[in-house]
Amino acid sequence: MTSPVPAPASRIPEAVHRRRWAILGVLMLSLLIVVLDNSILNVAIKTISSPAPTGLGASQGQIEWAINAYTLVFAGLLFTAGLVGDRLGRKKVLLGGIAVFGIGSALAAESGSPGQLIAYRALMALGAAFVMPATLAVLMNVFEREEQPKAIGIWAGGVGLAIAIGPITGGALLDHFWWGSVFFVNVPIVIVALVLMTVLVPDSRDPRPGRLDPVGVVLSVVGLVLLVYGIIKGGELADFTDAKVLATIIAGLLVLTGFVVFERRSDHPSLDVTYFKNKVFSAAMSAIALVFFALMGVTFFGVFYTQSVRGYSPLESGVLMLPLALAQLIFAPRARLLVDRFGNRATTTAGLVLIAATLAMFATFEADTPIWLLEVVFFLMGTGMAHIMTPTSVVIMQALPREKAGSASALSNTFRQVGGALGIAVLGSVLATSYRNGIEGKLGMLPPALRDKAAESIEATLGIAGKLGPQGKALVTPADDAFLHAMHVTALCGVGVALIGAVVTALFLPGKAPAAQQGEQETELVSAAE
């Protein structure tokens, strides 16, 4: 009679194992506020653009920077933050990151100028960049292998939850409190998270951490900031041939070229550019970047459309955006069914074509378009996104060896952030240029000193019109008309971007895999996730 084989010893201490779900809850809490902050800000854009005391009187370019300061710093530091956590200890980095995020939130809430808000948003991003990779690394160290896929699914669901509740939370706060409340709400949550992390979360580190790449980080962030600054400035001036604009854009492109050259020669690059020799990997990354390029641009002008032109409150505007998140929550977990039946290429390409179609619908919207039609468009847009993000994530994981799964995942997150930042910069500049060209001829009634300010954005025009009393009412209809025309032009630019993405995925993504090969790939993906 053979003796039973003893169960393998657990690699996780019993005390940690018993509180693993409580630890996941704390990690979810920290992840929630980091992701929530950007989706909350979306509905606050119009309020912050309003003149004091309602807002900060921020120009459209300054609003773009308030969003992009967070996005660019976050994306630029993501890889390095993960390596610092591996080296110093994930708990220490998580506590430090969430504390910096909380301090930045408190300072942002009390900003006295758009410039201060931009600086404090960058500080918030510095903290957030250290939170996100640390939460996933801690998760992998407190769950046994068989429970990791379930835990990762719940962790990823936190992102979807934040996207869904962010606009509604932001709208509710703005309906009852001052604009800074969308940032200050983070502070009590951060305090609770810090206490719970200190008590519950164990520390861990990588016994063989990778080497840091500070030169690469500096080059990437400086290059992206210069490029985005030049694009936004060109939109503000409505002149991309201006010497300063051209010089800044060219400088940004040169620094980014230097970054690529440096990373190719480095033996410990933060971005392994050799990955992009794989056409399938490059196509999937392009799809992720392009869809967020288009989506962030739409979110930017969509808030001004619903609040400034249609007159909805911040809370109502947040509720109107709910179908976008709802569709992602419904279809993202089910997108694999379409991939299994039709393949990655067909599913992703169809998703991008659907995004292009919804953007084309925005080009037909007027001030009296039935609001239910906007809801349908948002729902279809979320559906398209769900059928792009899931297949491309699978393709990225399949395109590289299993041991590269972690860096491939971080890279896709970075490309999503950079694509969104460039979308806000480029499409925001198209919106600003088109609006200025459409409204300048209607501002003759204003003193010369006010004309340039009024032409910056619809909110600037309406703010000045409000100060003029009954005389200013004559500017409201021209402002709405100029904005709608600018929105139509911007939406059509987004259509072009989405269609370029569709062409790329149709040409380079793999088709449907044979049944046997598909089963092998799914096994590899589960192993990579573990």
Stockholm file with secondary structure:
# STOCKHOLM 1.0

chainA/1-530         MTSPVPAPASRIPEAVHRRRWAILGVLMLSLLIVVLDNSILNVAIKTISSPAPTGLGASQGQIEWAINAYTLVFAGLLFTAGLVGDRLGRKKVLLGGIAVFGIGSALAAESGSPGQLIAYRALMALGAAFVMPATLAVLMNVFEREEQPKAIGIWAGGVGLAIAIGPITGGALLDHFWWGSVFFVNVPIVIVALVLMTVLVPDSRDPRPGRLDPVGVVLSVVGLVLLVYGIIKGGELADFTDAKVLATIIAGLLVLTGFVVFERRSDHPSLDVTYFKNKVFSAAMSAIALVFFALMGVTFFGVFYTQSVRGYSPLESGVLMLPLALAQLIFAPRARLLVDRFGNRATTTAGLVLIAATLAMFATFEADTPIWLLEVVFFLMGTGMAHIMTPTSVVIMQALPREKAGSASALSNTFRQVGGALGIAVLGSVLATSYRNGIEGKLGMLPPALRDKAAESIEATLGIAGKLGPQGKALVTPADDAFLHAMHVTALCGVGVALIGAVVTALFLPGKAPAAQQGEQETELVSAAE
#=GR chainA/1-530 SS CCCCCCCCCCSSCHHHHHTHHHHHHHHHHHHHHHHHHHHHHHHHHHHHHSCTTTSCCCCHHHHHHHHHHHHHHHHHHHHHHHHHHHHHCHHHHHHHHHHHHHHHHHHHHTCSSHHHHHHHHHHHHHHHHHHHHHHHHHHHHHSCGGGHHHHHHHHHHHHHHHHHHHHHHHHHHHHHSCTTHHHHTHHHHHHHHHHHHHHHCCCCCCSSCCCCCHHHHHHHHHHHHHHHHHHHHHHHHTCTTCHHHHHHHHHHHHHHHHHHHHHHHCSSCSSCGGGGGSHHHHHHHHHHHHHHHHHHHHHHHHHHIIIIISCCCHHHHHHHTHHHHHHHHHHGGGHHHHHHHHCHHHHHHHHHHHHHHHHHHHTTCCTTCCHHHHHHHHHHHHHHHHHHHHHHHHHHHHHSCGGGHHHHHHHHHHHHHHHHHHHHHHHHHHHHHHHHHHHGGGCTTSCHHHHHHHTSCHHHHHHHHHHTGGGGGGGHHHHHHHHHHHHHHHHHHHHHHHHHHHHHHHHHSCCCCCHHHHHHHHHHHHHHHC
#=GC SS_cons         CCCCCCCCCCSSCHHHHHTHHHHHHHHHHHHHHHHHHHHHHHHHHHHHHSCTTTSCCCCHHHHHHHHHHHHHHHHHHHHHHHHHHHHHCHHHHHHHHHHHHHHHHHHHHTCSSHHHHHHHHHHHHHHHHHHHHHHHHHHHHHSCGGGHHHHHHHHHHHHHHHHHHHHHHHHHHHHHSCTTHHHHTHHHHHHHHHHHHHHHCCCCCCSSCCCCCHHHHHHHHHHHHHHHHHHHHHHHHTCTTCHHHHHHHHHHHHHHHHHHHHHHHCSSCSSCGGGGGSHHHHHHHHHHHHHHHHHHHHHHHHHHIIIIISCCCHHHHHHHTHHHHHHHHHHGGGHHHHHHHHCHHHHHHHHHHHHHHHHHHHTTCCTTCCHHHHHHHHHHHHHHHHHHHHHHHHHHHHHSCGGGHHHHHHHHHHHHHHHHHHHHHHHHHHHHHHHHHHHGGGCTTSCHHHHHHHTSCHHHHHHHHHHTGGGGGGGHHHHHHHHHHHHHHHHHHHHHHHHHHHHHHHHHSCCCCCHHHHHHHHHHHHHHHC
//
